[in-house]
């Protein structure tokens, strides 16, 4: 199961070829570190029945979410050491209209794995609980906030991100 800009612990598990533990709340939400503190970005979804398969969950274009999410990411990480390094890879994903949540999440996961230089192969492995992330320097924080979106790690640590997984 994929998640929207999943937490660092999710990618730590992928890097170890373990099927990641993914809480349902991360399917369409991620947490980033804004100048005001942690911020949750939520993708608006069209109404579906409870327990719907992620492949059937449609994204709503309500409230210009793509524009709002991209502006939030730029505001939160624009001054981080590596935002400009990844900006051209991420920006097109917020310009495209997505019909299904699974398609967006899978595309994001493939991009992030490529940027990290990992090739997860999780078939046949079981889920494990979240893996603790080693502290790293974060923009806007003097105290380490663990398990934010993988975007936080990438923008702050760049190519060294894989060493923290």
Secondary structure, DSSP 4 states (H G I P E B T S, - for coil): ---TT-BHHHHHHHHTT-PPP--GGGSSEEEEEETTEEEEEE--B----TT--GGGPBBP-GGGHHHHHHHHHHHHHTTSTTHHHHHHHHHHHHHS--SBHHHHHHHHHHHHHHHHT-----TTPPP-PPPPPPP---TT-SS---S-BHHHHHHHHGGGGGGG-
